Amino acid sequence: MKFAIPLAEGKLCSHFGHCECFAILETDSSNEKISTRVDAVPPPHEPGVLPRWLADLNVNVIIAGGMGQRAQQLFNENKIKVIVGAQNEFPETLVEQYLAGTLTSGSNICDH
């Protein structure tokens, strides 16, 4: 499984569209542990670009602090699960929490 976490200063960025880069973490299906991490600079932010780009990278889940409703819809159309309202943590921590079923998400902090 592949995860995308938008980053600012090494931790989760509160809005995926304004991040410096994305941590792309892949897990090993046999033991559900993180096997690789690559930090990737996204293409310029325009509506619809990031969902296609992450789908091309075979991302399955994006964990974000906030995301607009249209972006969430586009991710869903690209078969990428969206989790919003995550806390400002390191990407490995967020993925490990997700895999353990302990990831807490709150309100979507994006209102557009």
Steps between C-alpha positions, in 0.01 A plus 500: 500500500625851422431808707549868416554752778528872411796652685617835628820507706503119519154456652144486373401822325156616602387538137623259236486756217751729669764249600872508423507133400325169554642209695407188303519202733453143387421214735594136475180298461642202688562683828329838457819691577636798309745372240590817308466877517559744218444874527361635174450861393152537350420671173369859526169511687201521267157341537511130415878472456593348838240219493621387155866533598455293818291242313784468248730427797259219603408666830211327681451730802563869562509627856448876528417766752255674271373469148224662297193297409573509127853368556360218715258412222782493243709273722203266540453494122866396476438218754708669772361485854505839674543555872474860622543662837824316584737647755828676420729197531789339314382292202629171641301558819181566304538189284586281800190632679287431192630143475440442873147643477586781742519798263277773633351748261299805585328773314602588148684826551446608140178682426523545122 
